[in-house]
Amino acid sequence: MYGSKPLELNQTYFLPTGDSLQFSRLRFYLSNFQLLDSNQIAFQESNSFHLIDIEEKNSLKILLIFSNEKKYNQLSFSVGVDSITNLGGVMGGDLDPTKGMYWTWQSGYINFKLEGTSSICENRFKEFQYHIGGYQAPNNTFQTIVLPINKENNFLKIKLDIKAFISQLDLKSQHSIMMPGSKATQLSELLPSLFELKK
């Protein structure tokens, strides 16, 4: 979402300053899906890595298959790829490097990628690029979210508000983050607050 509206690529949005804003790419990994019963694991998805790509509508739905007898009241998942998987090297499926979410020079996955243009950016092509990744301390960008859920609801809509993310950025001067480091880590810490259950 962008605020209260569905996010669309190449559509013009406006910042409070009046500057224009367009998004050209949004991809991120959701992983380690678990159902919790008062913080105790009731279900854990195996090989739990999902590449969410706004250009691939099928990627926006995730199916978890588990026994209906399970007792749970929380959904837990992470944004990114954990350090053990990163250390294991390149893999297939959604983790395939051809998906454009792997730094070959850094030997690690990009957890969250947001690209676009804005009239406020002070560079030649008015572009912004935020490639957030890194799995080594102190710059581990892997973040976990826990949401309360009702067992009676088998279909959950999870909202990600990109407007809330953009509002925390300095597009004018900090328009490019392309490698692990303290700045990428700081941005990753914003991600959990962007996710919520949509009513």
Order of alpha helices (4+ residues) and beta strands (2+ residues): beta-beta-beta-beta-beta-alpha-beta-beta-beta-beta-beta-alpha-beta-alpha-beta
